[in-house]
């Protein structure tokens, strides 16, 4: 049997098994395939259009700034970079504006030294400070992990100047005058005569 004879033999079997003529059988096959492509074309997702994002400006090196100056970089001004600090090291987090920018889940950290809040995993306003005194070993380790994450992901653009109030904590403590120190706080014991 040649190749053409086997094709003719197969075509002769179509009416026996389907009860349709060869022309009708292939017409039905063509219609089913056409309907499939028509329906799948209607429900296919539209082609994805990629809109190129404008590149981020290169990070500006700020040097040493105060905590008050850092607050200007909280994302409310779109023309300024988005910055935050950990352990007085300022990082440009502009590439993660969806997280740290206005409306983002971590927006309260932007424009601040969030060391204590990150160490304590806290979103409370009182913890949004660079003061890390009194942290537990676990909290200090968590802060170090955050610091390494920021060092590997974001560009360091400056440092936070220590505020005069924090560097003079010992001066703010109340001290006793020389006279108060000489006078004991307890009353002298008196002996009772019976």
Sine and cosine of phi, psi and omega as CSV:
sin_phi,cos_phi,sin_psi,cos_psi,sin_omega,cos_omega
0.00,0.00,0.74,-0.67,0.03,-1.00
-1.00,0.01,0.10,-0.99,-0.01,-1.00
-0.88,0.47,-0.61,0.80,-0.02,-1.00
-0.95,0.31,-0.57,0.82,0.02,-1.00
-0.92,0.40,-0.61,0.79,0.00,-1.00
-0.94,0.35,-0.56,0.83,0.05,-1.00
-0.92,0.40,-0.71,0.70,0.01,-1.00
-0.89,0.46,-0.62,0.79,0.01,-1.00
-0.91,0.41,-0.64,0.77,0.02,-1.00
-0.92,0.39,-0.67,0.74,0.02,-1.00
-0.90,0.43,-0.54,0.84,0.02,-1.00
-0.94,0.34,-0.42,0.91,0.01,-1.00
-0.98,0.21,-0.39,0.92,-0.04,-1.00
-0.85,0.53,-0.77,0.64,0.00,-1.00
-0.90,0.45,-0.51,0.86,-0.01,-1.00
-0.93,0.38,-0.66,0.75,-0.07,-1.00
-1.00,0.04,-0.51,0.86,-0.08,-1.00
-0.96,-0.27,-0.39,0.92,-0.08,-1.00
0.98,0.20,0.16,0.99,-0.01,-1.00
-0.93,-0.38,0.42,-0.91,0.09,-1.00
-0.96,0.29,0.31,-0.95,-0.03,-1.00
-0.87,0.50,-0.68,0.74,0.00,-1.00
-0.89,0.45,-0.68,0.73,0.01,-1.00
-0.91,0.41,-0.67,0.75,-0.01,-1.00
-0.85,0.52,-0.76,0.65,-0.02,-1.00
-0.95,0.31,-0.46,0.89,0.09,-1.00
-0.91,0.42,-0.68,0.73,0.02,-1.00
-0.90,0.43,-0.68,0.74,0.03,-1.00
-0.87,0.50,-0.70,0.71,-0.01,-1.00
-0.90,0.44,-0.64,0.77,0.02,-1.00
-0.91,0.41,-0.67,0.74,0.01,-1.00
-0.89,0.46,-0.71,0.71,0.02,-1.00
-0.90,0.44,-0.67,0.74,0.02,-1.00
-0.89,0.45,-0.68,0.73,0.02,-1.00
-0.91,0.42,-0.64,0.77,0.03,-1.00
-0.85,0.52,-0.75,0.66,-0.01,-1.00
-0.92,0.40,-0.57,0.82,0.03,-1.00
-0.91,0.42,-0.76,0.65,-0.03,-1.00
-0.93,0.37,-0.69,0.73,0.00,-1.00
-0.91,0.41,-0.48,0.88,0.06,-1.00
-0.95,0.33,-0.54,0.84,0.02,-1.00
-0.94,0.34,-0.59,0.81,-0.07,-1.00
-0.99,-0.15,0.04,1.00,0.00,-1.00
-0.95,0.33,0.58,-0.81,0.05,-1.00
-0.92,0.39,0.51,-0.86,0.01,-1.00
-0.91,0.41,0.43,-0.90,0.01,-1.00
-0.87,0.49,0.64,-0.77,-0.03,-1.00
-0.97,0.25,0.79,-0.61,0.05,-1.00
-0.97,-0.24,0.86,-0.52,0.01,-1.00
-1.00,-0.06,0.88,-0.47,0.06,-1.00
-0.99,-0.12,0.89,-0.46,-0.02,-1.00
-0.92,0.39,0.73,-0.68,0.05,-1.00
-0.98,0.18,0.57,-0.82,0.06,-1.00
-0.95,0.31,0.67,-0.74,-0.07,-1.00
-0.91,0.41,0.54,-0.84,0.05,-1.00
-0.94,0.35,0.59,-0.80,0.06,-1.00
-0.92,0.38,0.43,-0.90,0.02,-1.00
-0.89,0.46,0.58,-0.82,-0.03,-1.00
-0.89,0.46,0.71,-0.71,0.03,-1.00
-1.00,0.06,0.76,-0.65,0.04,-1.00
-0.99,0.16,0.87,-0.50,-0.07,-1.00
-1.00,-0.08,-0.39,0.92,-0.09,-1.00
0.97,0.22,-0.67,-0.74,-0.05,-1.00
-0.98,-0.22,0.85,-0.52,0.01,-1.00
-0.77,-0.64,0.26,-0.96,0.01,-1.00
-1.00,0.10,0.24,-0.97,0.04,-1.00
-0.89,0.45,-0.56,0.83,0.03,-1.00
-0.91,0.40,-0.65,0.76,0.04,-1.00
-0.92,0.39,-0.56,0.83,0.01,-1.00
-0.89,0.45,-0.52,0.85,-0.03,-1.00
-0.88,0.47,-0.36,0.93,0.03,-1.00
-0.93,0.37,-0.26,0.96,-0.09,-1.00
-0.95,-0.30,0.68,0.73,-0.05,-1.00
-1.00,-0.06,0.08,1.00,0.05,-1.00
0.99,-0.12,-0.10,0.99,0.01,-1.00
-0.95,0.31,-0.46,0.89,0.08,-1.00
-0.98,-0.21,0.94,-0.34,-0.07,-1.00
-0.91,0.42,-0.31,0.95,-0.01,-1.00
-0.99,0.12,-0.17,0.99,0.01,-1.00
-0.96,-0.27,0.48,-0.88,0.05,-1.00
-0.92,0.39,0.37,-0.93,0.03,-1.00
-0.99,-0.11,0.89,-0.46,-0.11,-0.99
-0.82,-0.57,0.46,-0.89,0.19,-0.98
-0.48,-0.88,0.31,-0.95,-0.08,-1.00
-0.82,-0.58,0.51,-0.86,0.14,-0.99
-0.72,-0.69,0.79,-0.61,-0.03,-1.00
0.78,0.62,0.70,0.72,0.04,-1.00
0.92,0.39,0.12,0.99,0.06,-1.00
-0.99,-0.15,0.84,-0.55,-0.07,-1.00
-1.00,-0.04,0.74,-0.67,0.00,-1.00
-0.86,-0.51,0.60,-0.80,0.08,-1.00
-1.00,0.06,0.94,-0.33,-0.03,-1.00
-0.96,-0.27,0.40,0.92,-0.04,-1.00
-0.84,0.54,-0.54,0.84,-0.01,-1.00
-0.93,0.38,-0.27,0.96,0.03,-1.00
-0.92,-0.40,0.66,0.75,-0.04,-1.00
-0.85,0.53,-0.52,0.86,0.01,-1.00
-0.90,0.44,-0.46,0.89,0.00,-1.00
-1.00,-0.04,-0.72,0.69,-0.15,-0.99
-0.98,-0.21,-0.19,0.98,0.00,-1.00
-0.98,0.18,0.09,-1.00,0.00,-1.00
-0.82,0.58,0.75,-0.66,-0.02,-1.00
1.00,0.04,-0.16,0.99,0.00,-1.00
-0.98,0.18,0.31,-0.95,-0.05,-1.00
-0.91,0.42,-0.39,0.92,-0.01,-1.00
-0.90,-0.44,0.43,0.90,-0.06,-1.00
-0.87,0.49,-0.49,0.87,-0.03,-1.00
-0.92,0.39,-0.29,0.96,0.03,-1.00
-0.99,0.12,-0.36,0.93,-0.09,-1.00
-0.92,0.39,0.66,-0.76,0.02,-1.00
0.97,0.23,0.25,0.97,-0.05,-1.00
-0.65,-0.76,0.30,-0.96,0.21,-0.98
-1.00,0.01,0.96,-0.27,-0.12,-0.99
-0.99,-0.15,0.45,0.89,-0.09,-1.00
-0.82,0.57,-0.79,0.61,-0.07,-1.00
-0.91,0.42,-0.67,0.74,-0.01,-1.00
-0.89,0.45,-0.67,0.75,0.02,-1.00
-0.93,0.37,-0.64,0.77,0.01,-1.00
-0.90,0.44,-0.65,0.76,-0.04,-1.00
-1.00,0.01,-0.06,1.00,-0.07,-1.00
0.80,0.60,0.79,0.61,-0.11,-0.99
-0.87,-0.49,0.56,-0.83,0.09,-1.00
-0.93,-0.38,0.30,0.95,-0.02,-1.00
-0.99,0.11,0.63,-0.78,-0.03,-1.00
-0.85,0.52,-0.60,0.80,-0.04,-1.00
-0.90,0.43,-0.38,0.92,-0.02,-1.00
-1.00,-0.04,-0.04,1.00,0.00,-1.00
-0.99,0.14,0.96,0.28,-0.04,-1.00
-0.53,-0.85,0.33,-0.94,0.06,-1.00
-1.00,0.04,-0.02,1.00,-0.01,-1.00
-0.96,0.29,0.91,-0.42,-0.03,-1.00
-0.93,-0.37,0.25,0.97,0.04,-1.00
-0.94,0.35,0.62,-0.78,0.08,-1.00
0.99,0.12,0.18,0.98,0.04,-1.00
-0.97,0.26,0.55,-0.83,0.08,-1.00
-0.96,0.28,0.19,-0.98,0.01,-1.00
-0.88,0.48,-0.63,0.77,0.02,-1.00
-0.90,0.44,-0.69,0.72,-0.01,-1.00
-0.92,0.39,-0.63,0.78,0.04,-1.00
-0.90,0.45,-0.62,0.78,0.03,-1.00
-0.92,0.38,-0.65,0.76,0.04,-1.00
-0.89,0.46,-0.65,0.76,0.03,-1.00
-0.90,0.43,-0.65,0.76,0.04,-1.00
-0.89,0.46,-0.64,0.77,0.06,-1.00
-0.88,0.47,-0.69,0.73,0.04,-1.00
-0.89,0.46,-0.68,0.74,-0.01,-1.00
-0.87,0.50,-0.72,0.70,0.02,-1.00
-0.90,0.44,-0.62,0.79,0.03,-1.00
-0.88,0.47,-0.72,0.70,-0.01,-1.00
-0.92,0.38,-0.63,0.78,0.01,-1.00
-0.89,0.46,-0.57,0.82,-0.04,-1.00
-0.99,0.11,-0.40,0.91,-0.12,-0.99
-0.97,-0.25,-0.53,0.85,-0.12,-0.99
-0.86,-0.50,0.35,-0.94,0.00,-1.00
-1.00,0.04,0.75,-0.66,0.08,-1.00
-0.98,0.21,0.79,-0.61,-0.07,-1.00
-0.88,-0.47,-0.03,1.00,0.01,-1.00
0.18,-0.98,-0.16,-0.99,0.04,-1.00
-0.71,-0.70,0.38,-0.92,0.04,-1.00
-1.00,-0.05,0.81,-0.59,0.06,-1.00
-0.92,0.39,0.66,-0.75,0.11,-0.99
-0.92,0.40,0.71,-0.71,-0.01,-1.00
-0.96,0.28,0.49,-0.87,0.00,-1.00
-0.85,0.52,-0.55,0.84,-0.02,-1.00
-0.91,0.41,-0.64,0.77,-0.04,-1.00
-0.97,0.24,-0.48,0.88,0.00,-1.00
-0.99,0.15,-0.27,0.96,0.00,-1.00
-0.93,-0.38,0.59,0.81,-0.03,-1.00
-0.87,0.50,-0.62,0.79,-0.04,-1.00
-0.93,0.37,-0.48,0.88,0.03,-1.00
-0.96,0.28,-0.42,0.91,-0.04,-1.00
-0.98,0.18,-0.26,0.97,-0.04,-1.00
-0.95,0.31,0.64,-0.77,0.01,-1.00
-0.93,0.38,0.65,-0.76,0.02,-1.00
-0.87,-0.49,0.44,-0.90,0.02,-1.00
-1.00,0.01,0.58,-0.81,0.09,-1.00
-0.97,0.26,0.21,-0.98,-0.03,-1.00
-0.89,0.45,-0.58,0.81,-0.01,-1.00
-0.93,0.37,-0.67,0.75,-0.01,-1.00
-0.91,0.41,-0.58,0.82,-0.01,-1.00
-0.93,0.35,-0.51,0.86,-0.03,-1.00
-0.97,0.23,-0.44,0.90,-0.04,-1.00
-1.00,-0.01,0.84,-0.54,0.01,-1.00
-0.95,0.30,0.50,-0.87,-0.02,-1.00
-0.98,0.19,-0.33,0.94,-0.05,-1.00
-1.00,-0.09,0.52,-0.86,0.03,-1.00
-0.98,0.20,0.58,-0.82,0.01,-1.00
-0.93,0.36,0.57,-0.82,0.01,-1.00
-0.96,0.29,0.67,-0.74,0.05,-1.00
-0.94,-0.33,0.61,-0.79,0.01,-1.00
-1.00,0.01,0.66,-0.75,-0.02,-1.00
-1.00,-0.05,0.71,-0.71,0.05,-1.00
-0.96,-0.27,0.82,-0.58,-0.03,-1.00
-0.94,-0.33,0.00,0.00,0.00,0.00
